[in-house]
């Protein structure tokens, strides 16, 4: 029982810290909306997401950790190229909004997040397309069925690591 209290306390602390990290990520986004591809804002956003991933993984919050890690994996290469502007920033804003909803919907007792991943996959694909149109993560039918896209068309798939990561999901609710 003491272990449950410790976990609940750690979970509550995480949820507070995650809100602070999310606010920081949103501030980075606002900065990027003012100054496209600002290296400091890009670096801050990457570090903030990495911290969120690490803390979520430590508590075993698989869904939040996986989504945050997928988001970070898409954004990390964008720091080196002028990709964080226009549509990419709009897609990033949508991704951060979904992350905020995920944090709100975490069960405060179990730490579980019982949501399907369809919206998550679509938002990550939209961001990937905006960052680099030739490396969209999946075709529409694969997004809808939440399957790995194995089509031979180069414009329909991304490199294997980003592709598999973006469409993998720890939980699916039917």
N, C-alpha and C positions, 0 to 999 in steps of 0.2 A: 504494500500500500504506500509506503514511503517513496518507493520508486515511481509510482503513478503521480504522486504530488510533485516529485522532482521533475518528471517529464512535463507535467502541466505547467509548472513554473517556467521551465526552459522554453516551452512552446509560447507562453504568453510573452516572455521576454523577446523571443524571436519575432513575434507578430508586431511588437512595438518597434523593434529595430528594422524590420522589413518595411514598415511604413516610412521610417526616416530615410532608408535607402531608396525607396520608391520616389519620395519627394526629391531627393538629390538627383536621381535619374531624370525626373521631369524637369528639374532646373537645368540640367545639361541639355535636354531637348530644347528648352526655351532659348538657351544660349545659341544652340546650333540653328535655330530658326532665325536668329538675328545675324549670325555670322556662320555661313555655310562652312562645313568641314573644319571648324576651329580645332586645332590639334589638342588644346587643353581640354575642351569640352568632350571631345572624342575619347581621350584618355580617361577622363573622370567617369564618363558613362561606362566604359569598359571595366574600370576598377570597381565601380559600384555594382555592376551586374556580377562580377567575379566574387565579390564579397557576399552578395545575396545567394549565389550558387553554393558557396562554401558553407555558409550558415544553414541553409536549407538541407544540404547533404548531411551535415553533422547531426541534425535532428531526424533524419530519415524522411523528410518531406519531399518525396520522390517527384511528385507532379510539379511543384514549384521549382525545384532544382532543375529538372529536365527542361522545362520551358525557358527558364532564365538562361540556362546553358546554351540552348539552341539559339536564343536571341543574341547572346554574346558571341557565339560562333559566327553568326551572320555579320555582326557589326565589326568584329575585330579586323578583318581584311579591309573594310571600308575606310579605316583610318588612314591607310596608305594611299588612297586614291580619292579624287574629288567625287564621292558618291553620296555623301550625306547632305542632300539638298532636295528641295521640291517634293516630289512624290515619295521619296524615301523617308523624308521627315514626317510626312503624313502617315505613312505606314508604320513608322516607329512609334508615333503617338498612339495609334490604334493598338499596337502590341503592348505598350506600357499601360494603356487603359485596361486591357484584358488582364494583365498582371495584377493591377490594382483590384479587379474583381476577384481574381483567384485568391488574393490575400484576404479579402473580405469574407470569402466563402469557405475558408479552411475551417474544419470542425475544431473548435477550441479545446476539445477534450481528447480527440484521437489524432488530430493533425492531418486527417485525410481530406482529400479534395475529390469529390465524386462528380466529375463532369466529363462529358465526352470531349474529344479533342478536335472535332471538326473545325470550329472557329479558330482554334489555335493554329492548326495546319494551314488554313486559308490565310491567316494574317502573316504567318512566317513566310509563306509562299509569295504573298504580295510584297513583303519587304525584300525578299531575295530578288524578285523580278525588278523592283524599283532600284535596287543597288546595282544589279547587273542583269539586264533583260535577257541575255543569252544563257543565263544559268538559273532559270526558274526551277524550283524544287520538284514540281510535279505537274502533270496535266490535270485538267479539271475532273475527268472521270476518276482518276486515282485519288484526288483530294476528297471527292464525294464518298468514295468507298473506303477511304483511309488505308489504302494499300501502297506499298512501295511501287513507284513508277519505274517500269523496266522497259519502256518504249525505246526504240532505237533512234528516234529523232533527237539530235543533239540539242535542239532548242527546248526540248521537253524535260530534260533531266540535268541535274547538277552533278558535280563531282561526287563520287560514291560516299565519301565521309559526310559531307554536308547534307546530301540527299537522305541517307539512311538516318542520320540524326534528326532531321527535321520531321520526318514522318514516323519516327518511332514514338511509342507512347507507353508509359507505364500502366495506365488504366484506361479502359474504355467502358462506358456505360451504354447499354443498348436500350 
